[in-house]
Amino acid sequence: MPTICFASPKGGTSKSTCSALLSSDLAERGTTVTLIDADPNHPLTKWAKRPGKPENLTVIETDGEEQLVDAIEASVKKTAFVIIDLEGTASSAVGVAMSRADLVIIPTKGSDLDAAEAVKAIKFIRFQEKNYRRTIPFAVLFTQTRPAIRPRTQISIETQLREQGIPMFGTQLHERDPYRAIFSFGGTLAGLDPKQVRGIDAARTGARQLTNEVIAKLDGIAANPKKAKVA
């Protein structure tokens, strides 16, 4: 079953938000999902304790490499998707998780500082490829972007990544209140109260687009494993 990792050495790139959105959207489509919370702060575990989590979405908290490996191996036997929110360091636990991933998603904001950290994550993935002697499919996902205007800085970064042959998602996760609200109120985007939170429909559309593109990438990787890094 597909295992998807969200990885970034920099905090604040929406790793946990993306993990929650993808996991809950998949669950709401009727599939079974295990979400492994390997972030030392365990934001997803706290989110899962609030009301509204889909019943077919299981959240597991792990600390350290051994627990993470055990959780991955057990989860792939039980659910259709395994999604891992990794800690923000280049640790051995992160490397082990990447070695078992069908897709590594690297969230980044559209700034030079964040892009530099994304490149560090890519270098770490390539090191793990040599270490484990296997291709590790990955792609960069821009997060906290503006819905209407793409700044010149971000356009420049996208161009540089494209010229280096680095795969990127066509979907960009815009800055939206509902993505933060689920961590305050619990549950999924579908369960938010439009009287309390604005822009729910647009947020749900963005989350669905992300899920659709993730599924498409996984299908492409399965069909062409030798071209796993092609966007």
Secondary structure, DSSP 8 states (H G I E B T S, - for coil): --EEEE--SSTTSSHHHHHHHHHHHHHHTT--EEEEE-STT-HHHHHHHSTT--TTEEEEE--SHHHHHHHHHHHTTT-SEEEEE--SS--HHHHHHHHT-SEEEEEE-SSHHHHHHHHHHHHHHHHHHHHHTS---EEEEEEEE-SS---HHHHHHHHHHHHTT--B-S--EE--HHHHHHHHH-S-GGGS-TTTSS-HHHHHHHHHHHHHHHHHHHHHHHH-GGGTT--
